[in-house]
């Protein structure tokens, strides 16, 4: 599931509550994309506190990105 940034804890809770496992996890690609987006956010807002939260089973099943 790909979602935009949110400042709303209520929106975040709703997204998590409605998340359904679908398989096909591209975990490394998702973290790489999130990191790129956070760098852009940091450039716009230098004092922002950044976090990546990944809810996953920990298994990457086909990313193009590797760690």
C-alpha positions as CSV (number, residue, x, y, z in Angstrom):
1,X,0.0,0.0,0.0
2,X,1.4,3.4,-0.9
3,X,0.1,6.5,0.9
4,X,1.1,10.1,1.1
5,X,2.5,11.8,4.1
6,X,0.0,12.7,6.8
7,X,0.1,14.9,9.8
8,X,-3.1,13.4,11.1
9,X,-2.8,10.7,13.6
10,X,-6.5,9.8,13.0
11,X,-5.9,9.3,9.3
12,X,-2.8,7.2,10.1
13,X,-4.9,5.0,12.5
14,X,-7.5,4.5,9.8
15,X,-5.0,3.5,7.2
16,X,-3.4,0.9,9.6
17,X,-6.8,-0.4,10.7
18,X,-7.9,-1.0,7.1
19,X,-4.6,-2.4,5.9
20,X,-4.9,-5.9,4.4
21,X,-2.0,-8.3,3.6
22,X,-1.7,-8.8,-0.2
23,X,1.8,-10.3,-0.6
24,X,4.2,-9.1,-3.2
25,X,6.1,-6.9,-0.8
26,X,8.7,-4.7,-2.4
27,X,10.1,-3.7,1.0
28,X,13.5,-2.3,-0.1
29,X,11.9,-0.4,-3.0
30,X,9.4,1.1,-0.6
31,X,12.0,2.2,1.9
32,X,14.2,3.7,-0.8
33,X,11.3,5.7,-2.2
34,X,10.3,6.8,1.3
35,X,13.9,7.9,2.0
36,X,14.0,9.9,-1.3
37,X,10.8,11.7,-0.4
38,X,12.0,12.5,3.1
39,X,15.2,14.0,1.7
40,X,13.0,16.3,-0.4
41,X,10.9,17.2,2.6
42,X,14.0,17.9,4.7
43,X,15.2,20.3,1.9
44,X,11.9,22.2,2.1
45,X,11.6,22.1,5.9
46,X,15.2,21.9,7.4
47,X,14.0,21.5,11.0
48,X,11.5,18.7,10.4
49,X,11.8,15.5,12.3
50,X,11.7,12.6,9.9
51,X,10.6,9.0,10.4
52,X,9.9,5.9,8.3
53,X,7.5,3.4,9.8
54,X,7.2,0.1,7.9
55,X,4.6,-2.4,8.9
56,X,5.8,-5.6,7.3
57,X,6.4,-9.3,7.8
58,X,10.1,-8.4,6.9
59,X,10.2,-10.4,3.7
60,X,11.1,-8.6,0.5
61,X,9.7,-10.5,-2.5
62,X,11.1,-8.8,-5.5
63,X,12.5,-5.3,-5.0
64,X,14.8,-3.8,-7.7
65,X,16.6,-2.0,-4.9
66,X,18.9,-3.9,-2.6
67,X,20.5,-3.1,0.7
